[in-house]
């Protein structure tokens, strides 16, 4: 009985996988890598380089308004430009995700 339960559960999990799902997971992983590890003009490392050590506010678990203003000040004009590029790309990605989810 126990063996049949695990076999049935295993088959149900295996049925969830598809080529489309795999491609979506790879796309999400690539997007994550681009923002967190690449040196593209809208990536976290490029912002950290300009600001000294502060990354995107979006990836910080908690910060006060005063800390946010302080970090934005340390970004400088170049860092704020990088942050705006990040927000534009992030918005487009979010919009695309919602359109795909609704269709």
N, CA, C and O atoms as a MOPAC input file, in Angstrom:
PM7 MOZYME 1SCF
protein

 N      0.82700 1    -1.19700 1     0.00000 1
 C      0.00000 1     0.00000 1     0.00000 1
 C      0.87100 1     1.26000 1     0.00000 1
 O      0.62300 1     2.19600 1    -0.76000 1
 N      1.88800 1     1.27200 1     0.85700 1
 C      2.78200 1     2.41600 1     0.95500 1
 C      3.49400 1     2.65500 1    -0.38200 1
 O      3.61500 1     3.79600 1    -0.82700 1
 N      3.95800 1     1.58700 1    -1.01100 1
 C      4.66700 1     1.68100 1    -2.28000 1
 C      3.76200 1     2.28700 1    -3.36200 1
 O      4.21300 1     3.12900 1    -4.13800 1
 N      2.51600 1     1.87500 1    -3.41800 1
 C      1.56600 1     2.38700 1    -4.40700 1
 C      1.29600 1     3.87300 1    -4.20000 1
 O      1.14300 1     4.62200 1    -5.16400 1
 N      1.23800 1     4.28900 1    -2.95300 1
 C      0.99900 1     5.70600 1    -2.65400 1
 C      2.14700 1     6.56400 1    -3.18000 1
 O      1.92400 1     7.59700 1    -3.81200 1
 N      3.37900 1     6.12200 1    -2.91000 1
 C      4.53800 1     6.88200 1    -3.37600 1
 C      4.65900 1     6.83900 1    -4.89900 1
 O      5.05200 1     7.82800 1    -5.51800 1
 N      4.33000 1     5.72000 1    -5.49200 1
 C      4.38100 1     5.60400 1    -6.95100 1
 C      3.35500 1     6.54200 1    -7.57600 1
 O      3.65600 1     7.23300 1    -8.54900 1
 N      2.15100 1     6.56900 1    -7.02700 1
 C      1.09700 1     7.44100 1    -7.53900 1
 C      1.49400 1     8.90600 1    -7.36700 1
 O      1.31300 1     9.70800 1    -8.28400 1
 N      2.02800 1     9.25700 1    -6.21200 1
 C      2.46400 1    10.62600 1    -5.95500 1
 C      3.60200 1    11.01800 1    -6.89900 1
 O      3.62100 1    12.13100 1    -7.42300 1
 N      4.52800 1    10.12000 1    -7.11100 1
 C      5.65200 1    10.37000 1    -8.01700 1
 C      5.16000 1    10.62200 1    -9.44100 1
 O      5.65500 1    11.52600 1   -10.11500 1
 N      4.21200 1     9.84700 1    -9.89600 1
 C      3.66700 1    10.02600 1   -11.24500 1
 C      2.92100 1    11.34800 1   -11.37100 1
 O      3.01300 1    12.01200 1   -12.40400 1
 N      2.19100 1    11.73400 1   -10.34700 1
 C      1.47200 1    13.00900 1   -10.38300 1
 C      2.44100 1    14.17900 1   -10.44600 1
 O      2.20200 1    15.15000 1   -11.16500 1
 N      3.52200 1    14.09200 1    -9.70300 1
 C      4.53900 1    15.15400 1    -9.74300 1
 C      5.20800 1    15.18700 1   -11.11200 1
 O      5.42900 1    16.26300 1   -11.66700 1
 N      5.52900 1    14.02900 1   -11.65400 1
 C      6.17300 1    13.95100 1   -12.97200 1
 C      5.26800 1    14.51800 1   -14.05800 1
 O      5.76800 1    15.09700 1   -15.02200 1
 N      3.96400 1    14.37300 1   -13.93100 1
 C      3.02200 1    14.89700 1   -14.92000 1
 C      2.97200 1    16.42100 1   -14.91300 1
 O      2.53800 1    17.03200 1   -15.89000 1
 N      3.41500 1    17.04100 1   -13.81500 1
 C      3.42500 1    18.49900 1   -13.74300 1
 C      4.51300 1    19.10700 1   -14.62900 1
 O      4.39000 1    20.25300 1   -15.06200 1
 N      5.56500 1    18.35700 1   -14.89700 1
 C      6.69200 1    18.87900 1   -15.65800 1
 C      6.38700 1    18.88500 1   -17.14700 1
 O      5.73100 1    17.98600 1   -17.67200 1
 N      6.87600 1    19.91700 1   -17.80600 1
 C      6.71700 1    20.01800 1   -19.24900 1
 C      7.87500 1    20.85000 1   -19.79600 1
 O      8.61400 1    21.47600 1   -19.03600 1
 N      8.02200 1    20.85100 1   -21.08800 1
 C      9.06400 1    21.65400 1   -21.72500 1
 C      8.81300 1    23.12900 1   -21.48000 1
 O      9.74900 1    23.88800 1   -21.23200 1
 N      7.56000 1    23.53800 1   -21.54800 1
 C      7.19900 1    24.94200 1   -21.32600 1
 C      7.58100 1    25.37100 1   -19.91000 1
 O      8.13000 1    26.45700 1   -19.72000 1
 N      7.29700 1    24.53700 1   -18.92600 1
 C      7.64200 1    24.86300 1   -17.54900 1
 C      9.15100 1    24.95800 1   -17.37600 1
 O      9.64700 1    25.85400 1   -16.69400 1
 N      9.87400 1    24.04200 1   -17.98800 1
 C     11.33000 1    24.05900 1   -17.90800 1
 C     11.88200 1    25.35000 1   -18.51700 1
 O     12.77800 1    25.97100 1   -17.94500 1
 N     11.35400 1    25.75400 1   -19.66700 1
 C     11.80800 1    26.98500 1   -20.30700 1
 C     11.48800 1    28.20700 1   -19.45800 1
 O     12.28700 1    29.14000 1   -19.38200 1
 N     10.33000 1    28.20300 1   -18.82300 1
 C      9.96700 1    29.31400 1   -17.94300 1
 C     10.90800 1    29.39200 1   -16.74500 1
 O     11.33000 1    30.48200 1   -16.35900 1
 N     11.23800 1    28.24600 1   -16.15600 1
 C     12.15600 1    28.22700 1   -15.02200 1
 C     13.55100 1    28.70000 1   -15.42700 1
 O     14.20500 1    29.42400 1   -14.67700 1
 N     13.99900 1    28.29500 1   -16.60000 1
 C     15.29400 1    28.75400 1   -17.09800 1
 C     15.29100 1    30.26000 1   -17.36200 1
 O     16.28000 1    30.94200 1   -17.09400 1
 N     14.18400 1    30.77600 1   -17.88500 1
 C     14.07600 1    32.21700 1   -18.13600 1
 C     14.11400 1    32.99400 1   -16.82100 1
 O     14.76500 1    34.03500 1   -16.73700 1
 N     13.42900 1    32.50300 1   -15.80800 1
 C     13.44400 1    33.16300 1   -14.49700 1
 C     14.84800 1    33.12100 1   -13.90700 1
 O     15.31200 1    34.11100 1   -13.34200 1
 N     15.52200 1    31.98900 1   -14.03300 1
 C     16.88800 1    31.87200 1   -13.51500 1
 C     17.82900 1    32.82200 1   -14.25400 1
 O     18.68900 1    33.44200 1   -13.62900 1
 N     17.68100 1    32.94600 1   -15.55900 1
 C     18.51500 1    33.86100 1   -16.33900 1
 C     18.25200 1    35.30700 1   -15.92800 1
 O     19.18700 1    36.09600 1   -15.78700 1
 N     16.99500 1    35.64900 1   -15.73900 1
 C     16.61700 1    36.99700 1   -15.31300 1
 C     17.21600 1    37.29900 1   -13.94300 1
 O     17.74900 1    38.38600 1   -13.72100 1
 N     17.12700 1    36.33800 1   -13.02600 1
 C     17.70400 1    36.49900 1   -11.68800 1
 C     19.20700 1    36.73000 1   -11.78300 1
 O     19.75600 1    37.60300 1   -11.10900 1
 N     19.87000 1    35.93400 1   -12.63100 1
 C     21.31200 1    36.07700 1   -12.79100 1
 C     21.67400 1    37.44900 1   -13.36600 1
 O     22.61800 1    38.08800 1   -12.90200 1
 N     20.91800 1    37.90300 1   -14.38000 1
 C     21.20200 1    39.20300 1   -14.98900 1
 C     21.14600 1    40.33100 1   -13.97900 1
 O     21.99500 1    41.22200 1   -13.99300 1
 N     20.16000 1    40.30200 1   -13.10900 1
 C     20.00300 1    41.38300 1   -12.14400 1
 C     20.97300 1    41.28900 1   -10.97900 1
 O     21.35100 1    42.31900 1   -10.42000 1
 N     21.38000 1    40.11000 1   -10.59900 1
 C     22.16900 1    39.97700 1    -9.38500 1
 C     23.65500 1    39.73200 1    -9.58600 1
 O     24.44200 1    39.99300 1    -8.67700 1
 N     24.06200 1    39.24000 1   -10.74600 1
 C     25.46400 1    38.86100 1   -10.89900 1
 C     26.15200 1    39.41200 1   -12.14100 1
 O     27.38200 1    39.41300 1   -12.20000 1
 N     25.40700 1    39.87600 1   -13.12900 1
 C     26.03700 1    40.37900 1   -14.34700 1
 C     26.49100 1    41.82100 1   -14.13300 1
 O     26.23000 1    42.41800 1   -13.08800 1
 N     27.15800 1    42.35700 1   -15.11100 1
 C     27.59700 1    43.75100 1   -15.03000 1
 C     26.89600 1    44.59400 1   -16.08800 1
 O     27.47100 1    45.53300 1   -16.63800 1
 N     25.65500 1    44.24400 1   -16.35900 1
 C     24.84100 1    45.04700 1   -17.26100 1
 C     24.51000 1    46.37300 1   -16.58600 1
 O     24.58600 1    46.47200 1   -15.36100 1
 N     24.14400 1    47.39500 1   -17.36000 1
 C     23.91300 1    48.72200 1   -16.77800 1
 C     22.75500 1    48.80300 1   -15.77700 1
 O     22.63100 1    49.80400 1   -15.07200 1
 N     21.91700 1    47.78400 1   -15.70200 1
 C     20.79300 1    47.81700 1   -14.76200 1
 C     20.90300 1    46.73500 1   -13.69100 1
 O     19.89500 1    46.35200 1   -13.09800 1
 N     22.10900 1    46.23900 1   -13.43800 1
 C     22.26900 1    45.14000 1   -12.49400 1
 C     22.66500 1    45.62600 1   -11.10400 1
 O     23.14500 1    46.74700 1   -10.93300 1
 N     22.45800 1    44.78000 1   -10.14000 1
 C     22.80800 1    45.07900 1    -8.75100 1
 C     24.30500 1    45.34700 1    -8.58200 1
 O     24.65700 1    46.29800 1    -7.88500 1
 N     25.21300 1    44.55500 1    -9.18700 1
 C     26.64000 1    44.85500 1    -9.04300 1
 C     27.03400 1    46.22900 1    -9.58000 1
 O     27.88800 1    46.89800 1    -8.99900 1
 N     26.41500 1    46.65600 1   -10.69100 1
 C     26.76000 1    47.97400 1   -11.22600 1
 C     26.30500 1    49.07900 1   -10.27900 1
 O     26.98900 1    50.09200 1   -10.13300 1
 N     25.16100 1    48.89200 1    -9.63700 1
 C     24.69100 1    49.88100 1    -8.66700 1
 C     25.56700 1    49.87800 1    -7.41600 1
 O     25.86800 1    50.93700 1    -6.86400 1
 N     25.97100 1    48.70600 1    -6.97400 1
 C     26.83400 1    48.61600 1    -5.79100 1
 C     28.19800 1    49.26500 1    -6.06500 1
 O     28.79600 1    49.86000 1    -5.16800 1
 N     28.67400 1    49.15000 1    -7.28200 1
 C     29.95200 1    49.76000 1    -7.65400 1
 C     29.85300 1    51.28400 1    -7.58800 1
 O     30.76700 1    51.94200 1    -7.08900 1
 N     28.76500 1    51.84300 1    -8.08100 1
 C     28.58100 1    53.29200 1    -8.10300 1
 C     28.35300 1    53.84500 1    -6.69500 1
 O     28.89200 1    54.89500 1    -6.34200 1
 N     27.55400 1    53.13700 1    -5.89300 1
 C     27.17300 1    53.65400 1    -4.57300 1
 C     28.16600 1    53.30500 1    -3.47300 1
 O     28.08100 1    53.84600 1    -2.37000 1
 N     29.08500 1    52.42600 1    -3.75100 1
 C     30.04000 1    52.01100 1    -2.73000 1
 C     29.72200 1    50.63700 1    -2.19100 1
 O     30.58900 1    49.76300 1    -2.17400 1
 N     28.49400 1    50.43100 1    -1.74900 1
 C     28.11200 1    49.11200 1    -1.22400 1
 C     26.61000 1    48.88400 1    -1.18200 1
 O     26.17000 1    47.78100 1    -0.85800 1
 N     25.82700 1    49.87600 1    -1.49400 1
 C     24.36600 1    49.74300 1    -1.41200 1
 C     23.80800 1    49.16800 1    -2.70600 1
 O     24.10500 1    49.65900 1    -3.79500 1
 N     23.00200 1    48.12900 1    -2.57800 1
 C     22.34500 1    47.53800 1    -3.73200 1
 C     20.93600 1    48.08600 1    -3.88200 1
 O     20.60000 1    49.13100 1    -3.32500 1
 N     20.12700 1    47.37700 1    -4.63200 1
 C     18.74400 1    47.78200 1    -4.86100 1
 C     17.93900 1    47.73800 1    -3.56500 1
 O     18.07900 1    46.81300 1    -2.76400 1
 N     17.11100 1    48.72900 1    -3.37600 1
 C     16.22200 1    48.73400 1    -2.21200 1
 C     15.25200 1    47.55800 1    -2.27200 1
 O     14.84000 1    47.03200 1    -1.23900 1
 N     14.89300 1    47.15200 1    -3.47800 1
 C     13.90100 1    46.08600 1    -3.66000 1
 C     14.34100 1    44.74900 1    -3.06900 1
 O     13.49700 1    43.91800 1    -2.73500 1
 N     15.63900 1    44.53100 1    -2.93500 1
 C     16.10700 1    43.24700 1    -2.42400 1
 C     16.47200 1    43.30400 1    -0.94500 1
 O     16.88500 1    42.29900 1    -0.36700 1
 N     16.32300 1    44.45800 1    -0.34100 1
 C     16.58400 1    44.57700 1     1.09700 1
 C     15.33600 1    44.13500 1     1.86100 1
 O     14.23000 1    44.54500 1     1.50900 1
 N     15.48900 1    43.31000 1     2.89600 1
 C     14.31100 1    42.80700 1     3.60600 1
 C     13.58800 1    43.88400 1     4.41800 1
 O     12.37100 1    43.80400 1     4.58900 1
 N     14.30800 1    44.88600 1     4.91900 1
 C     13.67300 1    45.91700 1     5.72700 1
 C     14.53900 1    47.16400 1     5.71400 1
 O     15.76500 1    47.08300 1     5.78100 1
 N     13.89700 1    48.30700 1     5.63000 1
 C     14.58600 1    49.58800 1     5.75800 1
 C     13.54700 1    50.65000 1     6.10500 1
 O     12.38600 1    50.56200 1     5.70700 1
 N     13.99400 1    51.65500 1     6.85500 1
 C     13.11000 1    52.75700 1     7.22800 1
 C     13.14600 1    53.81100 1     6.12400 1
 O     13.98200 1    53.74200 1     5.22300 1
 N     12.25300 1    54.76800 1     6.19400 1
 C     12.23300 1    55.85800 1     5.22100 1
 C     13.54100 1    56.63400 1     5.26700 1
 O     14.07300 1    57.02200 1     4.22600 1
 N     14.05600 1    56.86000 1     6.45700 1
 C     15.31100 1    57.59500 1     6.60200 1
 C     16.46500 1    56.82200 1     5.94300 1
 O     17.31000 1    57.42000 1     5.27600 1
 N     16.49800 1    55.50800 1     6.12900 1
 C     17.53700 1    54.68900 1     5.49500 1
 C     17.40100 1    54.72200 1     3.97000 1
 O     18.40200 1    54.77700 1     3.25500 1
 N     16.16500 1    54.68900 1     3.47900 1
 C     15.93900 1    54.72400 1     2.03100 1
 C     16.45800 1    56.03500 1     1.44300 1
 O     17.13000 1    56.02500 1     0.41200 1
 N     16.15300 1    57.16500 1     2.09000 1
 C     16.64400 1    58.44900 1     1.59400 1
 C     18.16000 1    58.52100 1     1.64500 1
 O     18.78600 1    59.07700 1     0.74200 1
 N     18.75100 1    57.96800 1     2.68300 1
 C     20.20600 1    57.94500 1     2.81200 1
 C     20.84300 1    57.11200 1     1.69800 1
 O     21.83900 1    57.52100 1     1.10100 1
 N     20.26500 1    55.94900 1     1.42700 1
 C     20.78500 1    55.07500 1     0.36900 1
 C     20.62600 1    55.74200 1    -0.99700 1
 O     21.54600 1    55.71600 1    -1.81400 1
 N     19.46500 1    56.33400 1    -1.24000 1
 C     19.25100 1    57.02000 1    -2.52000 1
 C     20.23800 1    58.17200 1    -2.69300 1
 O     20.67800 1    58.44400 1    -3.81000 1
 N     20.59000 1    58.85000 1    -1.60200 1
 C     21.59100 1    59.90600 1    -1.66400 1
 C     22.96400 1    59.35800 1    -2.01700 1
 O     23.70900 1    59.98200 1    -2.77300 1
 N     23.30200 1    58.19000 1    -1.47200 1
 C     24.60000 1    57.58000 1    -1.77900 1
 C     24.66100 1    57.04700 1    -3.20600 1
 O     25.75200 1    56.88400 1    -3.75200 1
 N     23.51000 1    56.77300 1    -3.82000 1
 C     23.50000 1    56.34200 1    -5.21100 1
 C     24.09700 1    57.41700 1    -6.11500 1
 O     24.82800 1    57.11300 1    -7.05700 1
 N     23.78100 1    58.65900 1    -5.82100 1
 C     24.20000 1    59.74100 1    -6.71000 1
 C     23.37400 1    59.72700 1    -7.97800 1
 O     22.47700 1    58.89700 1    -8.13100 1
 N     23.66900 1    60.63700 1    -8.88600 1
 C     22.89700 1    60.74600 1   -10.13300 1
 C     23.04500 1    59.48000 1   -10.98100 1
 O     22.06400 1    58.99000 1   -11.54100 1
 N     24.27000 1    58.95100 1   -11.07700 1
 C     24.49800 1    57.75900 1   -11.89400 1
 C     23.78500 1    56.54200 1   -11.31100 1
 O     23.20400 1    55.74600 1   -12.05000 1
 N     23.82800 1    56.39800 1    -9.99500 1
 C     23.15400 1    55.27900 1    -9.34800 1
 C     21.64600 1    55.34500 1    -9.48400 1
 O     20.98700 1    54.32400 1    -9.68100 1
 N     21.09700 1    56.55400 1    -9.37700 1
 C     19.64600 1    56.70100 1    -9.54600 1
 C     19.22900 1    56.38500 1   -10.97400 1
 O     18.13800 1    55.85900 1   -11.19600 1
 N     20.08800 1    56.70000 1   -11.95500 1
 C     19.81100 1    56.35400 1   -13.35500 1
 C     19.79600 1    54.83200 1   -13.53000 1
 O     18.93700 1    54.28800 1   -14.22200 1
 N     20.74900 1    54.16000 1   -12.90100 1
 C     20.77700 1    52.68800 1   -12.94300 1
 C     19.51300 1    52.13100 1   -12.29900 1
 O     18.91400 1    51.19100 1   -12.82200 1
 N     19.10400 1    52.70400 1   -11.16900 1
 C     17.91200 1    52.23700 1   -10.46000 1
 C     16.66900 1    52.42000 1   -11.31900 1
 O     15.79300 1    51.55500 1   -11.32800 1
 N     16.57900 1    53.54400 1   -12.04700 1
 C     15.43500 1    53.77000 1   -12.92800 1
 C     15.39900 1    52.74100 1   -14.05900 1
 O     14.32300 1    52.27400 1   -14.43400 1
 N     16.57000 1    52.38100 1   -14.60700 1
 C     16.61600 1    51.34000 1   -15.63800 1
 C     16.13800 1    50.00600 1   -15.07800 1
 O     15.39500 1    49.27000 1   -15.72800 1
 N     16.58300 1    49.71000 1   -13.85500 1
 C     16.14300 1    48.47900 1   -13.20100 1
 C     14.62100 1    48.45800 1   -13.04200 1
 O     13.97200 1    47.45600 1   -13.34100 1
 N     14.06000 1    49.57600 1   -12.56800 1
 C     12.61200 1    49.63300 1   -12.36300 1
 C     11.85700 1    49.48200 1   -13.67700 1
 O     10.80700 1    48.84100 1   -13.71500 1
 N     12.38300 1    50.06900 1   -14.76400 1
 C     11.72500 1    49.94200 1   -16.07100 1
 C     11.72200 1    48.49000 1   -16.53300 1
 O     10.69200 1    47.98000 1   -16.97400 1
 N     12.86200 1    47.82700 1   -16.43600 1
 C     12.94800 1    46.41800 1   -16.85400 1
 C     12.07900 1    45.55100 1   -15.94700 1
 O     11.40200 1    44.63800 1   -16.41900 1
 N     12.09500 1    45.83300 1   -14.66000 1
 C     11.29800 1    45.06000 1   -13.70800 1
 C      9.80700 1    45.23900 1   -13.97100 1
 O      9.04200 1    44.28200 1   -13.85600 1
 N      9.38500 1    46.45400 1   -14.32300 1
 C      7.98600 1    46.71500 1   -14.62400 1
 C      7.54900 1    45.95100 1   -15.86400 1
 O      6.48100 1    45.34000 1   -15.88200 1
 N      8.38500 1    45.98800 1   -16.90800 1
 C      8.05200 1    45.27700 1   -18.14600 1
 C      7.94100 1    43.78000 1   -17.88300 1
 O      7.02700 1    43.12000 1   -18.37900 1
 N      8.88100 1    43.24600 1   -17.09600 1
 C      8.84600 1    41.82000 1   -16.76200 1
 C      7.58200 1    41.47900 1   -15.97900 1
 O      6.93600 1    40.46600 1   -16.24800 1
 N      7.23200 1    42.31600 1   -15.02000 1
 C      6.02200 1    42.07900 1   -14.22900 1
 C      4.76100 1    42.15100 1   -15.07100 1
 O      3.85400 1    41.33300 1   -14.92200 1
 N      4.71200 1    43.13300 1   -15.95300 1
 C      3.55600 1    43.28000 1   -16.84000 1
 C      3.42200 1    42.06400 1   -17.74300 1
 O      2.32500 1    41.53500 1   -17.92500 1
 N      4.55000 1    41.61800 1   -18.31300 1
 C      4.53800 1    40.44400 1   -19.19100 1
 C      4.07800 1    39.20300 1   -18.42700 1
 O      3.31600 1    38.39100 1   -18.95100 1
 N      4.54300 1    39.06400 1   -17.19100 1
 C      4.14500 1    37.92500 1   -16.37100 1
 C      2.63300 1    37.93600 1   -16.13400 1
 O      1.98000 1    36.89700 1   -16.22900 1
 N      2.08800 1    39.09700 1   -15.82800 1
 C      0.64600 1    39.17200 1   -15.56600 1
 C     -0.17500 1    38.89100 1   -16.82100 1
 O     -1.21800 1    38.24300 1   -16.74200 1
 N      0.27300 1    39.36000 1   -17.95400 1
 C     -0.44100 1    39.07900 1   -19.21300 1
 C     -0.42000 1    37.58900 1   -19.49600 1
 O     -1.43600 1    37.01800 1   -19.89000 1
 N      0.72800 1    36.95400 1   -19.30000 1
 C      0.81300 1    35.50200 1   -19.51700 1
 C     -0.06200 1    34.74800 1   -18.53300 1
 O     -0.67900 1    33.74100 1   -18.88100 1
 N     -0.11400 1    35.24000 1   -17.29800 1
 C     -0.91200 1    34.55700 1   -16.27700 1
 C     -2.40500 1    34.64600 1   -16.61500 1
 O     -3.15200 1    33.69900 1   -16.36900 1
 N     -2.83500 1    35.76000 1   -17.16900 1
 C     -4.25000 1    35.95600 1   -17.44900 1
 C     -4.70700 1    35.30300 1   -18.75900 1
 O     -5.90400 1    35.13300 1   -18.98700 1
 N     -3.75400 1    34.94000 1   -19.61200 1
 C     -4.16200 1    34.33200 1   -20.87400 1
 C     -4.06500 1    32.82700 1   -20.83100 1
 O     -4.37400 1    32.16000 1   -21.81800 1

